Amino acid sequence: MGVSPITSHVLDAARGAPAQGVPVAISYAPTSQAAAASQSTVIASGVTNNDGRCPSLLEDTHVLKPGVYTVRFDTKTYFALHGEKSFYPFVDVTFEIDQPAPHYHIPLNLAPFSYTTYRGS
């Protein structure tokens, strides 16, 4: 079995552990103008596993197209599972692909009042 062309890994920095149970969705828009005008289409969704990952968000055979992708992490739902409030109800990580590569990894380090992300490998 192959790997989804877009993967994520969510770590709960406050707990020092993977963030299990974070709903994740990927949206696509063909241009940045379309994305800015909220003309994106959800192409995949899932929930992080006990390792904080969504290994099969997209089929491993899915071919990425040039355009703008947004990975939305539903942090409010995650923190509510732990009886906590979150300053950020969701985190959107938006990136643009000109020439698609076979794989993009989007990590998220999460806490109730902060988050960080970067392009992983």
Secondary structure, 3 states (H helix, E strand, C coil): CCCCCEEEEEEECCCCEECCCCEEEEEEECCHHHHHCCCCEEEEEEECCCCCECCCCCCCCCCCCCEEEEEEECHHHHHHHCCCCCCCCCEEEEEEECCCCCCEEEEEEEECCEEEECCEC
